[in-house]
């Protein structure tokens, strides 16, 4: 089982000044509300927020949504170039209930949990 969280960043001093600055700027997270588990190999990713990206017919980004839907990709925060995980587009929603989403993508099967 592999668990992915934000990379550990060496601190300038013991009081965490650098970590606090990076957290305030949204480059790293210290609060985790969502857990994504890839069923194939047990990979676990955690983040504060998740959104679903919609793609146009040309394969280019089109819009952001809070709800899962076939054809959308899940992306885990922070929402910048340092995001922790993005799935390929969803091909099947297996189960959807409050606090839990089971879905398949082109490559894998996932479970997303609200912590």
N, C-alpha and C positions, 0 to 999 in steps of 0.2 A: 504494500500500500504506500503510495506516495502522497504527501500532503504539500500543497503549494500555498504559501502565504507570502506576504510582502518580503522582499529580500532584506536581510539584516544589514543595516548601514552602520559603520563604525561612528561612534559619537565623538565630538570634539572634546567634550569633558563629561564628567559623571552625572551632571544634572540634566542631560538630555536636550540641550539647547538645539542642536542640529536636528534631532528627531522631531522636536516640537515644531520647528520651522517647516520641515518637509511635510509634516502632517497638516499644518495650517494651510499650506499651499496645495494640498490635495495630491501630493506625489506619493505618499504612503498612507496606509490606513492603520488604525489601532482599534477599530470597532468592527465586529463581524456579525452581520444579521442574516447572511445567506450561506448555505453550504451546498456545493455541487459535487456529486459523486459520479464518476464515470464507472459504469458497471463492468465494463470489459476488463479493467485492470485495477480498480479500486482507487484510482487517482482522486484526491479530494482537494477542492479549491474553496476558499472562503473569501467573502467580501462584504462590504457595508451595503452596497446596492447592486441591483441587476436591472438591465433593460434588454429589450429585444430589437434588433436591427432589421429593417426591411430592405430588400434588394430589388432593384428594377430588373426588367427583362434583359437589360444589357449587363447585368451583374454588378452594377455600381450602386453605392449606398443611396437610399431614397429617404428613409425616415426612421424615427425612434419611437418605440412603443413600450408600455408597461406590461402588456399582455403577450403571452406566447401564442403563436399561430404558425401553421405550416408555412415553410418558406422563410421564416425569420431565424436569425442567429441570436443566441444569448451571449451577452457580454457582461463581464463582472467588473466592478469598479476597482480602482479609480478610473474615471472616464477620461483618460488622456493617453499619451503614448506608453504609459506604464501599466496599462490594464493587466489584470492577472490571468484572464482566460476569455477566449471567444470560441464558441462552437461553430461548426459548419451549419448550414440551414437545417431546420427541423423538417423531418420527413413524415413523422407520425407522433401524435400526442397519445400516449398509452393511457394515462390517468391524470386527471387534474382535479384536485380538491384543495380546500383552504390549507395553506402552509406546505403543500407538496405538489410537485409536478414531475411526472415521469414521461420522458420523451426519447425519440430516436432521431438521430441526424444521419447524414450521408455516411458518417464514419463510425459512430458510437451510439451507445444507449446511456442515458443520464437520469439521475434523480436530483431534483433541486428542492431543498428544504429551507423553510423560514425558521431561523433559530429563535 
